[in-house]
Amino acid sequence: MRFCPGIIVFLLMSVISLLAAGQSHCAEENASKIVKRVRKTIDGIKTFSCTFESVQVWKELDRTQNLSGTIYMKMKRNFMLRLERPGHITVIDGKTIWTYLPKHRQVQISDYDRDGHDFPSPHNIFKRFADEREAVLSGEEEVMESICDIISLVSHDTGDVKVTVWIDRELDFPVKAVEETSSGDKITHVLSDVRLNEKIDDDKFVFVPPEGVTRVDMRE
């Protein structure tokens, strides 16, 4: 029996289409499972610490800003945070925010508002976008010697910020995030030495102003 070349081509194209559809479905399914695991990890956080590096690029201004430091966070009765970077220390004890600027020998004191003080960590970026966007598995990459799954959080509005997160497979936790605007501005956050649910003493979230600094109290 002889097969018509056209039929052979048709059969080959059909098989390729089925394989591609299967791979696409598998990727979507995997992305969904990864997102579910990450949500579970984030919801279970009692303490969190890491070192971080952030790079923000303003393309049109040809300007770049680099930030680095350490973060400590604890969820007890209240949210507590300590963020340290060169020339800047922020401490939240659950009720009050202390912002210390050693260069100016000044400490600013204000009331704490939970809604307005999510620090720009990849897991907060993930929380902000994962519920309202489609998660697409884009590949894998090594970040700080850990294998990560790359998840694109895709918006149906082409004008929205493009968001990509890297999920550490061992931790089920975002360790890198990139936000990029349509104009080319981009901010990248990378975490290292991530520690989840390890003991952090409450003393870490107590701030005592050094002697001789100016206190600027902005509390009502």
Secondary structure, DSSP 8 states (H G I E B T S, - for coil): ----HHHHHHHHHHHHHHHHHHHHHHHHHHHHHHHHHHHHHHHT-SEEEEEEEEEEEETTTTEEEEEEEEEEEEESSSEEEEEEETTEEEEE-SSEEEEEEGGGTEEEEEE--GGG-----HHHHHHHHHTTSEEEEEEEEEETTEEEEEEEEE-SSTTS-EEEEEEETTTTEEEEEEEE-TTS-EEEEEEEEEEES----GGGG-----TT-EEEE---
